[in-house]
Amino acid sequence: MTTYYDLLADQESIRMAQGGLEYAEKLLADNQSGSEEWACGPSMMCCGAREVALRQQALLAAQNTFFKTANP
């Protein structure tokens, strides 16, 4: 039996994952814009893209958990 608090916890997990994804996307965009004062090498771009992918995966997992909890 799913409780109201389980759903709230799942929703909070989604919000946290969304925030992490937004931060990783912003960081990647900043690295890609490459200001003249601080330019990133290819390895930083690769790490940034990998971090975005990991955050997307975490968000999908949180959404999946919420869906399974809400629809047993």
Backbone as CSV, one residue per row, in Angstrom:
resi,resn,N_x,N_y,N_z,CA_x,CA_y,CA_z,C_x,C_y,C_z
1,MET,0.839,-1.180,0.000,0.000,0.000,0.000,0.885,1.244,0.000
2,THR,0.599,2.124,-0.908,1.365,3.359,-1.050,0.782,4.422,-0.137
3,THR,1.671,5.108,0.531,1.204,6.184,1.399,1.448,7.530,0.730
4,TYR,0.757,8.486,1.246,0.912,9.860,0.778,2.365,10.301,0.905
5,TYR,3.025,9.898,1.983,4.398,10.311,2.233,5.381,9.656,1.272
6,ASP,5.057,8.464,0.798,5.884,7.832,-0.231,5.853,8.661,-1.512
7,LEU,4.664,9.119,-1.875,4.529,9.940,-3.073,5.250,11.281,-2.912
8,LEU,5.148,11.875,-1.737,5.861,13.132,-1.488,7.368,12.939,-1.601
9,ALA,7.868,11.854,-1.044,9.304,11.568,-1.114,9.739,11.361,-2.558
10,ASP,8.919,10.672,-3.338,9.239,10.459,-4.745,9.231,11.774,-5.523
11,GLN,8.267,12.644,-5.218,8.217,13.950,-5.875,9.452,14.779,-5.527
12,GLU,9.890,14.707,-4.290,11.089,15.439,-3.882,12.320,14.886,-4.596
13,SER,12.369,13.596,-4.788,13.478,12.991,-5.531,13.508,13.507,-6.964
14,ILE,12.340,13.663,-7.552,12.258,14.204,-8.913,12.753,15.646,-8.936
15,ARG,12.320,16.456,-7.983,12.766,17.850,-7.931,14.281,17.950,-7.766
16,MET,14.839,17.101,-6.920,16.287,17.108,-6.711,17.024,16.691,-7.981
17,ALA,16.515,15.687,-8.658,17.148,15.220,-9.894,17.052,16.285,-10.984
18,GLN,15.927,16.994,-11.047,15.768,18.067,-12.033,16.764,19.190,-11.760
19,GLY,16.925,19.526,-10.494,17.881,20.566,-10.133,19.304,20.171,-10.492
20,GLY,19.652,18.933,-10.237,20.983,18.448,-10.590,21.216,18.467,-12.085
21,LEU,20.198,18.101,-12.850,20.307,18.110,-14.308,20.457,19.545,-14.822
22,GLU,19.665,20.457,-14.292,19.769,21.852,-14.715,21.164,22.407,-14.438
23,TYR,21.711,22.091,-13.267,23.045,22.558,-12.918,24.096,21.965,-13.857
24,ALA,24.008,20.672,-14.144,24.978,20.024,-15.034,24.878,20.595,-16.448
25,GLU,23.661,20.858,-16.919,23.485,21.441,-18.253,24.071,22.848,-18.319
26,LYS,23.865,23.631,-17.261,24.418,24.983,-17.224,25.940,24.943,-17.212
27,LEU,26.497,24.055,-16.426,27.944,23.921,-16.360,28.515,23.504,-17.709
28,LEU,27.867,22.570,-18.379,28.314,22.135,-19.700,28.233,23.290,-20.697
29,ALA,27.138,24.036,-20.671,26.987,25.171,-21.577,28.064,26.219,-21.320
30,ASP,28.354,26.475,-20.054,29.413,27.435,-19.715,30.762,26.950,-20.227
31,ASN,31.028,25.663,-20.087,32.293,25.109,-20.564,32.375,25.165,-22.086
32,GLN,31.256,24.946,-22.760,31.246,24.960,-24.218,31.385,26.370,-24.768
33,SER,30.872,27.355,-24.039,30.983,28.733,-24.521,32.439,29.165,-24.511
34,GLY,33.222,28.615,-23.572,34.669,28.817,-23.543,35.105,30.262,-23.620
35,SER,35.006,30.960,-22.530,35.494,32.325,-22.518,37.004,32.322,-22.745
36,GLU,37.529,33.414,-23.220,38.960,33.506,-23.516,39.807,33.414,-22.258
37,GLU,39.270,33.865,-21.156,40.023,33.842,-19.903,40.200,32.429,-19.381
38,TRP,39.215,31.579,-19.633,39.253,30.232,-19.064,38.654,29.267,-20.071
39,ALA,39.500,28.663,-20.849,39.032,27.735,-21.880,39.195,26.303,-21.401
40,CYS,38.209,25.486,-21.707,38.233,24.082,-21.308,38.757,23.228,-22.446
41,GLY,39.430,22.180,-22.069,39.901,21.223,-23.057,38.837,20.199,-23.368
42,PRO,39.124,19.327,-24.319,38.154,18.299,-24.717,37.767,17.367,-23.568
43,SER,38.701,17.116,-22.658,38.367,16.209,-21.553,37.308,16.801,-20.641
44,MET,37.330,18.126,-20.456,36.299,18.768,-19.627,34.942,18.698,-20.319
45,MET,34.935,18.834,-21.638,33.674,18.739,-22.380,33.101,17.331,-22.257
46,CYS,33.975,16.352,-22.362,33.541,14.959,-22.262,32.978,14.678,-20.868
47,CYS,33.670,15.156,-19.846,33.196,14.953,-18.472,31.870,15.669,-18.243
48,GLY,31.736,16.855,-18.802,30.488,17.605,-18.660,29.327,16.900,-19.332
49,ALA,29.571,16.390,-20.537,28.519,15.674,-21.259,28.150,14.384,-20.531
50,ARG,29.153,13.722,-19.965,28.888,12.498,-19.208,28.061,12.817,-17.957
51,GLU,28.377,13.920,-17.305,27.625,14.311,-16.100,26.174,14.619,-16.445
52,VAL,25.939,15.284,-17.562,24.568,15.569,-17.997,23.828,14.248,-18.235
53,ALA,24.483,13.308,-18.898,23.850,12.015,-19.166,23.523,11.280,-17.869
54,LEU,24.427,11.333,-16.908,24.173,10.681,-15.614,23.008,11.336,-14.884
55,ARG,22.936,12.672,-14.964,21.824,13.376,-14.304,20.499,13.088,-15.001
56,GLN,20.526,12.937,-16.320,19.305,12.570,-17.045,18.843,11.182,-16.620
57,GLN,19.802,10.296,-16.462,19.481,8.932,-16.030,18.866,8.950,-14.629
58,ALA,19.431,9.763,-13.737,18.906,9.855,-12.377,17.483,10.411,-12.380
59,LEU,17.233,11.398,-13.232,15.888,11.967,-13.325,14.895,10.928,-13.842
60,LEU,15.273,10.194,-14.868,14.379,9.153,-15.382,14.098,8.080,-14.336
61,ALA,15.108,7.729,-13.570,14.910,6.731,-12.511,13.943,7.255,-11.451
62,ALA,14.091,8.520,-11.071,13.190,9.110,-10.067,11.758,9.178,-10.597
63,GLN,11.613,9.561,-11.856,10.276,9.624,-12.453,9.655,8.234,-12.546
64,ASN,10.459,7.259,-12.885,9.975,5.887,-12.977,9.516,5.375,-11.608
65,THR,10.288,5.675,-10.583,9.922,5.262,-9.229,8.594,5.895,-8.822
66,PHE,8.433,7.202,-9.116,7.195,7.881,-8.785,6.024,7.235,-9.523
67,PHE,6.204,6.953,-10.802,5.124,6.363,-11.598,4.735,4.998,-11.035
68,LYS,5.727,4.194,-10.679,5.428,2.873,-10.129,4.744,2.965,-8.779
69,THR,5.136,3.955,-7.981,4.514,4.134,-6.663,3.067,4.614,-6.802
70,ALA,2.849,5.531,-7.742,1.522,6.106,-7.923,0.564,5.145,-8.625
71,ASN,1.108,4.212,-9.404,0.270,3.284,-10.173,0.698,1.849,-9.907
72,PRO,0.359,1.333,-8.716,0.801,-0.029,-8.390,0.150,-1.104,-9.225
